[in-house]
Amino acid sequence: MTVLRQKMIEDMQLRGLSALTQESYVRVVSQLASHYHKSPDQLEEGQLREYFLYLKNIRGVSASTYRVTLCGIKFFYEHTLDRTWHILDLARPAKENKLPVVLSVEEVGRILQCLQKERYRVCLTTIYACGLRLREGARLQVKEIDGERKMVHVCHSKGGKDRYVPLPNVMLEMLRRHWQTHRNREWLFPSLWSNGRLSSVNTNGPMSGCGVQQAFHAALEASGVRKNATVHTLRHSYATHLLEAGVDLHSIQLYLGHASITSTVIYTHLTSAIETQTADKINELLVRLWH
């Protein structure tokens, strides 16, 4: 490991960035260096400008990939190298206000029923039933399930925060039955691979998030649901369904682990129940206006 990379990692640790974020930031800076075949501290501001234009116009990377790349490079130059360059602010993309895709309760059920492997079905059902992110669901540990209080303790989630999420009775029983199939002392969804070999019990780590995502996409296609959904769509659907069921926004904010209620308010634009209520109110007003 180079001295420069080590310093960047230490800077990120001091800033309190998660291990996943550190890995992403190091990777994007490494990709920048590989592009120019130079150490990143030898690059000039004009080369960064060219690189961001290359990502946008030539490679056409997704908005999320571009944001991560910009954040990683910006951290490296501003914090590790102590350079303040105008291009790092200029290259910031405009904020998008797209509404997320949401599945109905029936569509969620159709997708989950199409999952062939039990471990994927239980994991994805848990993700929906508790509003978890993919990484949170795949890396759930046995000790994080509080059967007495019917709660899940989500540890070290996005932003390094912990939170508690209600665990439905049906979900608790499903997790208990699933655990009996492997009896791993640490992970609820352990990896089946150990040292390159298929193993029924593996204490080395949790199930791969990529495998969960692939299983979801296969089930989505088999279900006949024609929406551009991902595993994260289950989290959006969970929040929307809670709101439609009458759960207050503040509680949903806590369950999702949002730092600001602003992030949670978006679900008010996605609920069919609220849309119907609004349409009914407008109809009442029009009737009163014209009669």
LUMDREN-690093 format. One record per residue (C-alpha): residue number from 1; residue in three letters; x, z, y. Coordinates in steps of 0.25 Angstrom, whole numbers. Each point is the difference from the previous one (the first is absolute). Last residue first. Layout:
node num=NUM residu=ALA east=X up=Z north=Y
...
END
This chain:
node num=291 residu=HIS east=-296 up=-28 north=94
node num=290 residu=TRP east=13 up=-8 north=4
node num=289 residu=LEU east=9 up=12 north=3
node num=288 residu=ARG east=-6 up=10 north=-10
node num=287 residu=VAL east=2 up=-10 north=-11
node num=286 residu=LEU east=14 up=-4 north=5
node num=285 residu=LEU east=4 up=15 north=0
node num=284 residu=GLU east=-5 up=2 north=-14
node num=283 residu=ASN east=7 up=-13 north=-5
node num=282 residu=ILE east=13 up=5 north=6
node num=281 residu=LYS east=-1 up=14 north=-7
node num=280 residu=ASP east=-3 up=-7 north=-13
node num=279 residu=ALA east=13 up=-9 north=2
node num=278 residu=THR east=8 up=12 north=3
node num=277 residu=GLN east=-5 up=7 north=-13
node num=276 residu=THR east=3 up=-12 north=-8
node num=275 residu=GLU east=14 up=-1 north=5
node num=274 residu=ILE east=2 up=15 north=-2
node num=273 residu=ALA east=-4 up=-2 north=-15
node num=272 residu=SER east=8 up=-12 north=-1
node num=271 residu=THR east=12 up=8 north=3
node num=270 residu=LEU east=13 up=-8 north=5
node num=269 residu=HIS east=0 up=2 north=15
node num=268 residu=THR east=-1 up=15 north=-2
node num=267 residu=TYR east=12 up=-1 north=-9
node num=266 residu=ILE east=9 up=-3 north=12
node num=265 residu=VAL east=-2 up=14 north=5
node num=264 residu=THR east=10 up=5 north=-10
node num=263 residu=SER east=12 up=-5 north=7
node num=262 residu=THR east=-5 up=5 north=13
node num=261 residu=ILE east=-1 up=14 north=-6
node num=260 residu=SER east=15 up=1 north=1
node num=259 residu=ALA east=10 up=5 north=-10
node num=258 residu=HIS east=-8 up=-6 north=-12
node num=257 residu=GLY east=2 up=7 north=-13
node num=256 residu=LEU east=-11 up=-7 north=-7
node num=255 residu=TYR east=-7 up=13 north=-4
node num=254 residu=LEU east=2 up=6 north=14
node num=253 residu=GLN east=-6 up=-12 north=7
node num=252 residu=ILE east=-12 up=-1 north=-9
node num=251 residu=SER east=-3 up=15 north=3
node num=250 residu=HIS east=1 up=-3 north=15
node num=249 residu=LEU east=-9 up=-13 north=-2
node num=248 residu=ASP east=-11 up=8 north=-6
node num=247 residu=VAL east=-5 up=-3 north=-14
node num=246 residu=GLY east=-14 up=-6 north=1
node num=245 residu=ALA east=0 up=-9 north=-13
node num=244 residu=GLU east=3 up=-12 north=9
node num=243 residu=LEU east=12 up=7 north=5
node num=242 residu=LEU east=5 up=3 north=-14
node num=241 residu=HIS east=-2 up=-14 north=-4
node num=240 residu=THR east=8 up=-5 north=11
node num=239 residu=ALA east=12 up=9 north=-3
node num=238 residu=TYR east=0 up=-3 north=-15
node num=237 residu=SER east=-1 up=-15 north=3
node num=236 residu=HIS east=12 up=1 north=9
node num=235 residu=ARG east=8 up=7 north=-11
node num=234 residu=LEU east=-5 up=-10 north=-10
node num=233 residu=THR east=5 up=-11 north=9
node num=232 residu=HIS east=14 up=6 north=-1
node num=231 residu=VAL east=0 up=-6 north=-15
node num=230 residu=THR east=-2 up=-14 north=6
node num=229 residu=ALA east=-12 up=-8 north=4
node num=228 residu=ASN east=-2 up=-14 north=5
node num=227 residu=LYS east=-15 up=0 north=-4
node num=226 residu=ARG east=-6 up=-9 north=-11
node num=225 residu=VAL east=-4 up=11 north=-10
node num=224 residu=GLY east=-1 up=-8 north=-13
node num=223 residu=SER east=4 up=12 north=-8
node num=222 residu=ALA east=11 up=-7 north=-8
node num=221 residu=GLU east=7 up=-4 north=13
node num=220 residu=LEU east=0 up=14 north=5
node num=219 residu=ALA east=4 up=6 north=-13
node num=218 residu=ALA east=13 up=-9 north=0
node num=217 residu=HIS east=3 up=4 north=15
node num=216 residu=PHE east=-2 up=15 north=-4
node num=215 residu=ALA east=9 up=-1 north=-12
node num=214 residu=GLN east=11 up=-7 north=9
node num=213 residu=GLN east=-1 up=11 north=10
node num=212 residu=VAL east=1 up=11 north=-10
node num=211 residu=GLY east=12 up=-7 north=-6
node num=210 residu=CYS east=7 up=-1 north=13
node num=209 residu=GLY east=-2 up=15 north=2
node num=208 residu=SER east=8 up=3 north=-12
node num=207 residu=MET east=-4 up=12 north=-8
node num=206 residu=PRO east=7 up=13 north=3
node num=205 residu=GLY east=14 up=4 north=-3
node num=204 residu=ASN east=11 up=5 north=-10
node num=203 residu=THR east=-9 up=9 north=-8
node num=202 residu=ASN east=-4 up=-11 north=-9
node num=201 residu=VAL east=-11 up=2 north=-11
node num=200 residu=SER east=-5 up=-12 north=-9
node num=199 residu=SER east=13 up=-8 north=1
node num=198 residu=LEU east=3 up=-14 north=1
node num=197 residu=ARG east=15 up=-2 north=2
node num=196 residu=GLY east=9 up=-4 north=12
node num=195 residu=ASN east=5 up=14 north=2
node num=194 residu=SER east=-14 up=6 north=-1
node num=193 residu=TRP east=-12 up=-9 north=3
node num=192 residu=LEU east=-15 up=5 north=-1
node num=191 residu=SER east=1 up=5 north=14
node num=190 residu=PRO east=-8 up=13 north=2
node num=189 residu=PHE east=-14 up=0 north=6
node num=188 residu=LEU east=-4 up=15 north=2
node num=187 residu=TRP east=15 up=3 north=1
node num=186 residu=GLU east=8 up=13 north=-2
node num=185 residu=ARG east=-3 up=6 north=-14
node num=184 residu=ASN east=-4 up=-13 north=-6
node num=183 residu=ARG east=-11 up=3 north=-10
node num=182 residu=HIS east=-1 up=-15 north=-4
node num=181 residu=THR east=-15 up=-3 north=-4
node num=180 residu=GLN east=-4 up=15 north=3
node num=179 residu=TRP east=3 up=-4 north=15
node num=178 residu=HIS east=-11 up=-10 north=-1
node num=177 residu=ARG east=-11 up=9 north=-4
node num=176 residu=ARG east=4 up=10 north=11
node num=175 residu=LEU east=0 up=-11 north=10
node num=174 residu=MET east=-14 up=-4 north=-4
node num=173 residu=GLU east=-5 up=14 north=0
node num=172 residu=LEU east=5 up=2 north=14
node num=171 residu=MET east=-6 up=-14 north=5
node num=170 residu=VAL east=-14 up=4 north=-5
node num=169 residu=ASN east=1 up=13 north=7
node num=168 residu=PRO east=4 up=-7 north=13
node num=167 residu=LEU east=14 up=4 north=6
node num=166 residu=PRO east=-1 up=4 north=15
node num=165 residu=VAL east=13 up=-4 north=8
node num=164 residu=TYR east=10 up=9 north=5
node num=163 residu=ARG east=11 up=-4 north=9
node num=162 residu=ASP east=15 up=-1 north=2
node num=161 residu=LYS east=8 up=-7 north=10
node num=160 residu=GLY east=13 up=-7 north=0
node num=159 residu=GLY east=-4 up=-12 north=9
node num=158 residu=LYS east=-7 up=-6 north=-12
node num=157 residu=SER east=-2 up=9 north=-11
node num=156 residu=HIS east=9 up=11 north=-4
node num=155 residu=CYS east=-10 up=8 north=-9
node num=154 residu=VAL east=-14 up=-4 north=-3
node num=153 residu=HIS east=-6 up=13 north=-5
node num=152 residu=VAL east=-12 up=-4 north=-8
node num=151 residu=MET east=-12 up=10 north=0
node num=150 residu=LYS east=-11 up=5 north=-9
node num=149 residu=ARG east=3 up=14 north=4
node num=148 residu=GLU east=2 up=5 north=-15
node num=147 residu=GLY east=6 up=-14 north=-5
node num=146 residu=ASP east=11 up=0 north=11
node num=145 residu=ILE east=7 up=-13 north=-3
node num=144 residu=GLU east=14 up=-1 north=7
node num=143 residu=LYS east=7 up=7 north=-12
node num=142 residu=VAL east=-3 up=-12 north=-9
node num=141 residu=GLN east=7 up=-10 north=10
node num=140 residu=LEU east=-6 up=-12 north=7
node num=139 residu=ARG east=10 up=-11 north=2
node num=138 residu=ALA east=-9 up=-12 north=-3
node num=137 residu=GLY east=-11 up=5 north=9
node num=136 residu=GLU east=9 up=4 north=12
node num=135 residu=ARG east=7 up=-13 north=-1
node num=134 residu=LEU east=-13 up=-8 north=0
node num=133 residu=ARG east=-6 up=8 north=11
node num=132 residu=LEU east=-10 up=10 north=-3
node num=131 residu=GLY east=-15 up=0 north=4
node num=130 residu=CYS east=-3 up=11 north=-11
node num=129 residu=ALA east=-10 up=-7 north=-9
node num=128 residu=TYR east=6 up=-14 north=3
node num=127 residu=ILE east=14 up=4 north=-3
node num=126 residu=THR east=-5 up=8 north=-12
node num=125 residu=THR east=-7 up=-12 north=-5
node num=124 residu=LEU east=12 up=-9 north=1
node num=123 residu=CYS east=8 up=10 north=-8
node num=122 residu=VAL east=-10 up=2 north=-11
node num=121 residu=ARG east=-2 up=-15 north=-1
node num=120 residu=TYR east=15 up=-3 north=0
node num=119 residu=ARG east=2 up=11 north=-11
node num=118 residu=GLU east=-11 up=-6 north=-8
node num=117 residu=LYS east=5 up=-14 north=-1
node num=116 residu=GLN east=-11 up=-11 north=1
node num=115 residu=LEU east=-5 up=2 north=14
node num=114 residu=CYS east=-13 up=-8 north=1
node num=113 residu=GLN east=-8 up=12 north=2
node num=112 residu=LEU east=8 up=4 north=12
node num=111 residu=ILE east=-3 up=-13 north=7
node num=110 residu=ARG east=-15 up=1 north=-3
node num=109 residu=GLY east=-1 up=14 north=5
node num=108 residu=VAL east=7 up=-3 north=13
node num=107 residu=GLU east=-10 up=-12 north=2
node num=106 residu=GLU east=-12 up=9 north=-3
node num=105 residu=VAL east=5 up=11 north=11
node num=104 residu=SER east=2 up=-11 north=10
node num=103 residu=LEU east=14 up=-5 north=3
node num=102 residu=VAL east=6 up=0 north=14
node num=101 residu=VAL east=10 up=-10 north=6
node num=100 residu=PRO east=7 up=6 north=12
node num=99 residu=LEU east=-4 up=-3 north=14
node num=98 residu=LYS east=10 up=-8 north=8
node num=97 residu=ASN east=5 up=6 north=13
node num=96 residu=GLU east=14 up=-5 north=1
node num=95 residu=LYS east=10 up=5 north=10
node num=94 residu=ALA east=9 up=-10 north=6
node num=93 residu=PRO east=13 up=-2 north=-7
node num=92 residu=ARG east=13 up=7 north=5
node num=91 residu=ALA east=10 up=-10 north=2
node num=90 residu=LEU east=1 up=3 north=15
node num=89 residu=ASP east=3 up=15 north=-2
node num=88 residu=LEU east=12 up=-3 north=-9
node num=87 residu=ILE east=4 up=-12 north=8
node num=86 residu=HIS east=3 up=9 north=12
node num=85 residu=TRP east=12 up=6 north=-7
node num=84 residu=THR east=3 up=15 north=1
node num=83 residu=ARG east=12 up=3 north=-9
node num=82 residu=ASP east=3 up=14 north=-5
node num=81 residu=LEU east=6 up=-6 north=-13
node num=80 residu=THR east=-7 up=9 north=-10
node num=79 residu=HIS east=-12 up=3 north=9
node num=78 residu=GLU east=-3 up=-12 north=8
node num=77 residu=TYR east=6 up=-11 north=-9
node num=76 residu=PHE east=-4 up=6 north=-13
node num=75 residu=PHE east=-14 up=5 north=4
node num=74 residu=LYS east=-3 up=-14 north=6
node num=73 residu=ILE east=5 up=-7 north=-13
node num=72 residu=GLY east=-9 up=9 north=-8
node num=71 residu=CYS east=-12 up=-1 north=9
node num=70 residu=LEU east=1 up=-15 north=1
node num=69 residu=THR east=1 up=-3 north=-15
node num=68 residu=VAL east=-12 up=10 north=-3
node num=67 residu=ARG east=-8 up=-7 north=11
node num=66 residu=TYR east=4 up=-14 north=-5
node num=65 residu=THR east=-4 up=4 north=-15
node num=64 residu=SER east=-13 up=5 north=5
node num=63 residu=ALA east=-4 up=-12 north=8
node num=62 residu=SER east=4 up=-10 north=-11
node num=61 residu=VAL east=12 up=-8 north=0
node num=60 residu=GLY east=0 up=-14 north=5
node num=59 residu=ARG east=13 up=-4 north=-5
node num=58 residu=ILE east=3 up=-10 north=11
node num=57 residu=ASN east=-8 up=4 north=12
node num=56 residu=LYS east=-2 up=15 north=-1
node num=55 residu=LEU east=13 up=4 north=-8
node num=54 residu=TYR east=8 up=-10 north=7
node num=53 residu=LEU east=-5 up=4 north=14
node num=52 residu=PHE east=4 up=14 north=-4
node num=51 residu=TYR east=14 up=-4 north=-4
node num=50 residu=GLU east=3 up=-9 north=12
node num=49 residu=ARG east=-3 up=12 north=9
node num=48 residu=LEU east=9 up=9 north=-8
node num=47 residu=GLN east=11 up=-10 north=1
node num=46 residu=GLY east=-2 up=0 north=15
node num=45 residu=GLU east=2 up=15 north=0
node num=44 residu=GLU east=14 up=-1 north=-6
node num=43 residu=LEU east=4 up=3 north=-14
node num=42 residu=GLN east=13 up=7 north=-4
node num=41 residu=ASP east=-8 up=13 north=-3
node num=40 residu=PRO east=-8 up=-7 north=-10
node num=39 residu=SER east=13 up=-3 north=-9
node num=38 residu=LYS east=0 up=-15 north=-1
node num=37 residu=HIS east=-5 up=-11 north=-10
node num=36 residu=TYR east=-11 up=-4 north=10
node num=35 residu=HIS east=-12 up=1 north=-9
node num=34 residu=SER east=7 up=10 north=-9
node num=33 residu=ALA east=1 up=10 north=12
node num=32 residu=LEU east=-14 up=-2 north=3
node num=31 residu=GLN east=-4 up=3 north=-14
node num=30 residu=SER east=8 up=12 north=0
node num=29 residu=VAL east=-7 up=5 north=12
node num=28 residu=VAL east=-13 up=-3 north=-7
node num=27 residu=ARG east=4 up=8 north=-13
node num=26 residu=VAL east=5 up=12 north=8
node num=25 residu=TYR east=-13 up=1 north=7
node num=24 residu=SER east=-8 up=-1 north=-13
node num=23 residu=GLU east=8 up=10 north=-8
node num=22 residu=GLN east=-1 up=10 north=12
node num=21 residu=THR east=-15 up=-2 north=1
node num=20 residu=LEU east=-2 up=3 north=-15
node num=19 residu=ALA east=9 up=13 north=1
node num=18 residu=SER east=-9 up=5 north=11
node num=17 residu=LEU east=5 up=0 north=15
node num=16 residu=GLY east=4 up=14 north=5
node num=15 residu=ARG east=8 up=-5 north=12
node num=14 residu=LEU east=12 up=8 north=-5
node num=13 residu=GLN east=-2 up=-8 north=-13
node num=12 residu=MET east=-1 up=-13 north=7
node num=11 residu=ASP east=13 up=3 north=7
node num=10 residu=GLU east=7 up=4 north=-13
node num=9 residu=ILE east=-5 up=-13 north=-6
node num=8 residu=MET east=6 up=-8 north=12
node num=7 residu=LYS east=13 up=8 north=0
node num=6 residu=GLN east=1 up=-4 north=-15
node num=5 residu=ARG east=-2 up=-14 north=3
node num=4 residu=LEU east=10 up=-1 north=10
node num=3 residu=VAL east=11 up=7 north=-8
node num=2 residu=THR east=-3 up=-10 north=-11
node num=1 residu=MET east=-5 up=4 north=-14
END
